[in-house]
């Protein structure tokens, strides 16, 4: 773990002695000198932690960046920057945020922390970055499920409204019995054909009896009647048939869209359930690991 002991030479790790007259720290091993201001990060660690507790995450990030500008591998500053990236007051909050539907984090802060970590610390920050990524994906899945759920409910509502409109095009008798326009159109058309056949038969019979004039009158009347019925069928019934066909086509597309949305929701739920199960374990294990590291650092620094 990175060296966090106070007043050690950043160059060689040797102990620093204090020159009060010149207000400098002097390395007794390599001879490097540092002014008092250089070690202001001792206070910046405390300020960063305070800002985190106050939920002033940008201020906390600035404090830790100040420390890192002098010591890019400072473990506590990198850890604090990671907390600020996910707007966490402390690492225990990571467990609670595991169930948060609106998890987000600053990817640049995380990238900076991973890149700035020493080789021995890099795995720690990469693991934490992976947790952030998985938590964000879980949050995205949850949000997408809610969005798709709302969209599917709207689609189903549109289907329901279309069905109500569709029923308005049915024929109803005085007993409120409904007749589908398709059936009415086919029945009238079939009756028209039968009527024409009967007319033809009657005309033939009348002709065979020598009553050609009557046969002509009957045939003419029947033809005109058939034309009138056919016109009424196409004027009154067919528009309803056409409208219902349009509604059925629209509903077919809506049903297909609803099924696709349901399939997508199912996939997302499966992914979110898997992520939630994995994160429950991995987050808990990481927080335990972090507590052990922090305990060791405290013991090393005391």
Order of alpha helices (4+ residues) and beta strands (2+ residues): beta-beta-beta-alpha-alpha-alpha-alpha-alpha-alpha-beta-beta-alpha-alpha-alpha
